[in-house]
Amino acid sequence: MSNESQQSNFFDETFSEEERKRLDRQLRLPGWNQKALKDSKVVIAGIGGLGTEIAKNLAMAGVGTLHLIDLD
């Protein structure tokens, strides 16, 4: 792995101060690409008990865009 991919992205300016505080543990991990999570989009079809928990966990992990679909 290159040295660049080994560095943490804690001081990456693409994250606001609020995001840095919330995502502190993940941003400090070498090789963790939090920017890729921030730029990602996820669709969840079915927002019952399991879908809600998955959506919550993805939001807490820093996924950029969540599209939630529920036909009930």
C-alpha positions in Angstrom: 0.0 0.0 0.0 1.2 3.5 -0.7 2.0 5.8 2.2 -0.9 8.1 1.2 -3.5 5.3 1.7 -2.0 4.5 5.1 -2.5 8.0 6.5 -5.7 8.9 8.4 -8.0 11.4 6.9 -8.8 13.2 10.2 -7.5 16.5 8.9 -9.1 16.2 5.5 -10.8 19.5 4.7 -13.8 17.8 3.1 -15.1 17.1 6.6 -16.7 19.9 8.7 -15.7 20.3 12.3 -19.0 18.7 13.3 -18.4 15.7 11.1 -14.8 15.4 12.5 -16.3 15.2 16.1 -18.9 12.7 15.1 -16.7 10.5 13.0 -13.5 10.9 15.1 -12.8 7.2 15.7 -13.2 6.3 12.0 -11.2 9.2 10.7 -8.2 8.3 12.8 -7.9 4.8 11.4 -5.0 4.6 8.8 -6.3 3.3 5.5 -10.0 4.0 6.3 -11.6 5.9 3.4 -14.3 7.9 5.2 -14.6 10.2 2.1 -15.8 7.2 0.0 -18.6 6.6 2.6 -19.5 10.3 2.6 -19.7 10.2 -1.2 -21.8 7.0 -1.4 -25.5 6.6 -1.9 -27.6 3.8 -0.5 -31.2 2.7 -1.2 -33.1 0.7 1.4 -36.4 -0.8 0.3 -38.5 -1.7 3.3 -38.3 0.4 6.4 -39.6 -2.1 9.0 -37.7 -3.1 12.1 -34.6 -4.3 10.3 -34.5 -1.6 7.6 -34.8 1.1 10.2 -31.9 -0.3 12.2 -29.8 -0.6 9.0 -30.6 3.0 8.0 -29.6 4.3 11.4 -26.3 2.4 11.4 -25.4 3.6 7.9 -26.2 7.2 8.9 -24.1 6.9 12.0 -21.2 5.4 10.0 -21.3 8.5 7.7 -22.9 7.3 4.5 -23.6 10.5 2.5 -27.1 9.8 1.0 -29.8 7.4 2.1 -32.9 6.8 0.0 -35.6 5.1 2.1 -38.5 3.3 0.3 -41.5 1.8 2.1 -44.7 1.0 0.4 -46.7 0.3 3.6 
